[in-house]
């Protein structure tokens, strides 16, 4: 894993565009996050193309029966990705089998991250989905389940970082989307925080997308974010 905590989220299905942007951002970000849209369009070959430039966080949010998810994790191992996501709500057995599958790659295995509560959800949305507990308590419970099941960390909102850091300790990686530099638009994220605030709260990795990719000069935007972090 890189020392640079910023992973740039690429929201494009075009592999050449993604690879070119990844190459242009080398040195200014620690890695690239690729999601479902990219993977559906380009598959493993597209991931390999981007991973040749920078470490890849493959955000697939796997959620299925335990054997199927374990097989999917196993299938990603040849890609050499840095991180992979699973929904913690898939349950203990799914998480345990996924961890066992990842361990087959030894020291080259990706970090497995549990998705707790999507950053697009707020308290009202949680109620509509039938969750009796609120966002923070649900995130706390699911992170504890993931840690107990052998996962390496969790994806959570910056607003849950402090409580999860206290609960799970320093060795549990906390990856935080919904990061927006001061003055940036929140877009479709409802629970956001600046890079410096998120790191101060205990985040390990910051996922930042449109403030970099939507900027007139993405490399300059990434360098400005990194400089702001370094100056904190």
N, C-alpha and C positions, 0 to 999 in steps of 0.2 A: 504494500500500500504506500502511496505517496505521502509526503509531508504536507503538501498543499491540500487544505480541507475543502476546496471548491470543486464540485463536479457540475459540469454544464449539461443541462437537460436539452436534448435536441428533439424538437417536435417536427420531424420531417420524415416522410417515407422514402426520400430520394438518397440512395446510398452514396453516390458520388458527392453530393452536396454535404452530407454528414461527414464523410471522410475528409473532405477538403477543409471543412470548418474545424474538425478535430486537429488536423495537422497545423492549422493556422493558430490554434490556441495552445499548442504545446509550450510548456513553461509558464503559462499564465493561469492554467487550471490543473487540478490534479487528475481529472478524468472526465469521462463523458457518460451521461445517463441515456440509455436507449430504452424505449418502452414498447408497448404492444403494437402500436401503429407501425413502427419501424420493423419490428420482428415479423409481423404478418406480411409486410411487403417484401422483405429481403431475406428472412430466415437466417440460418447460421452463417452463410457466406457473407451477408451484410455485416453481421457482428464481427466476424474476423477482419473484415476490411477496416472498420473503425478501430478495432483493438490493436491494429498494427501501428496506430499513431499514438494512442493514449489508453490507459486502463479503462475498462468498461464496467459500468454498473448496469446490469440487465434487469430492468424493472418489469417483470412479467406477472407479479402478484399471483403466483400459483395457488390454486385452491381446488382440490378434488379429493377423491378417496386416497388413502395413504399410499397404496401401491402405485397408482398413476402418478402422483406427485413425486415419489421417489424415482420413478423411471424418467420423469421429465428432468429432475435435477441431474441424474446420471448422464442424460443426453447432452447437457450443457457443459460437462466437464472438459471435453476436448477443445472448447472455445477459448479457454484460458481467461475467463472473465474474472473481475475482482470481487463483485458482489452480485447477489441474486435475491429477489424478494419472494416471499410466500405470505399468504394471509394467515395471521395467527388464529383467526376464527375457524380455520380448518381442523383445529383440535390437536390434542397431545400426540396421538398416534401418528397423524400425518406429519407433524413437526419432527418427531423422533425418527421416522423412517427417512425423511428428507435429510436430516443431519447425518444419518448412517451412510446414505448414498454419497453425500458430498465428501465424507471422510475417505472414500475409496481413492480420491485423488491425492491423498497425503498432504504435504505442505503446499501443493499447488492448488488446493481446493479453493473455491470462492467462499467469501463470507456469506452466510445465510442470514437474511434480515427479515424479521417478522413485521408485516404491515399491521398496525394497531387500528387507528381510526383515520380514514382518509381526510386530508386537510380541506377538502371541499365540503365536509360535513360540519354542522354546528349543532348546538343543543336541540334546536327545533327539529332538525333533520334526524337526529338520533331518536327522538321521540316518535317520529313518523315511522321509523324502521322497527319500532317495538322494543328498543333498548331501555330498560328501566333505569340503568345507571347513566350518568352523564358522560361527556367526552373524556374528561380527565380520569375518572374512575375506571371507565372501560379500557382506556389506554394502559392504565397501571396494571389491571388484571391480565390483559393479554400479553403485555411485556413480561410479566412474571411467569406466565405459562411458557412463553417462548424460551426464556432463559433456563427454566427448569427442564425443558425438552431438548436442550443442547444447541440452540441457535446462538449465533454470535452477536446479534444486536437486534435493533428494532428501528422501524421508520415511524416517526411521530412528528406532531406539530411542535414548533419551538416552545409553545406554551405548556407542553407536557414534559419538556426536557429536564427541568430542575427536579421534579418529583421522581422521574424515572432514574435520573442519575443517583439520587439518594437511595432509591430502592434497589437498584441493580448493581451499583458499584462501578468502579473505574474501568473494569475490563470489558464491559458490555457496550458495544458500539451503538451510538445514537446518530441516526442519519435523518436530516431534517429538510424536507421540502418546504415550499411556501416562504422562501427567503426573498426579501425584497430590499435592495439598498434604499436608504432614506430618500423619500421623494418619488419613488417608483410607484406605478400603478399596481394594485393588488390583483388585477385580472380576475380569474375564477377561483382564487384562493381566499378563504374566509378567515383563516387564522394565520397571520403572517408576522414576521419579525425581521429586523435588520441583521446582517451578518455578524456584526460585533455583539449585538444583544444575544443572538443564538449561541455563539461560542462562549460568552460569559455565563450563560445558563447551563452549559455542559454539553453542547453538541460536539460531535466528532467530525461529521461530514455535512457540508451545506450543499443542497441541490438548488442551483440557480439557473433558470432558463431564459425567459424573454428579456430580462434586463441585460443579458449578454447577447443573445441571438437576435433580438429585435433592435439592437443599437446600431446606429450608422456605422460604427467601427467596433465590431465585437471584441477584437483583441484589446483595444484601448479600454473598453468597458470592463473586461475581465481584469486587466492590470490595475484599474482604479479600485475595483472591489478588493483585490489582493492587497493593495497598498493600504486601504482603509483598515483591513484586518490586521496587518502588520503593525500599524500605528496605534492600535488600541492599548 
